Amino acid sequence: GAMRHLPYFCRGEVVKGFGRGSKELGIPTANFSEQVVESFPSDISTGIYYGWACVGNGDVHKMVLSIGWNPFYKNIKKSVETHIIHTFKEDFYGEILSIVITGYIRPEKNFDSLDALISAIQEDIEEAKRQLDLPEHLELKEDNFFHLPEGKTVNNH
């Protein structure tokens, strides 16, 4: 169920999440609103994916994405969290995040400790970087999907 839906194109507003990514993990993630999460195919496998992400009309960056119930935090609602492999100077709540999910890394799993979770995420990021340099993934970086029509940005800076 993981690959059948890929590449998966998705766009939505960034909302405040649980506030854990940056604080506990040092790995900031962007959360989509519930409507966007609910629009994902219901049979898409939970787990860790990679692809491309773009905030507003900004540059397209590599990203790692988790779809799932976050067993470590015992969530009851499915969440989709995107970690963009880029350092942003400021938060982008309320901006439009466009993503293309191009590949699947691994299923969700539970971790005994925060350290184990963090090192797994670091490995996922390295794997994503390697995969996204391959030509078949690289070409999606240039997809027209990332060019928002004028007037579609929420905050024009």
Secondary structure, DSSP 8 states (H G I E B T S, - for coil): --STT-SEEEEEEEE---S-IIIIIS---EEE-HHHHHHS-TTS--EEEEEEEEETTS-EEEEEEEEE--GGGT-SS-EEEEEESS--SS--TTSEEEEEEEEEEE-----SSHHHHHHHHHHHHHHHHHHHTSHHHHHHHT-GGGS--TT--SS--
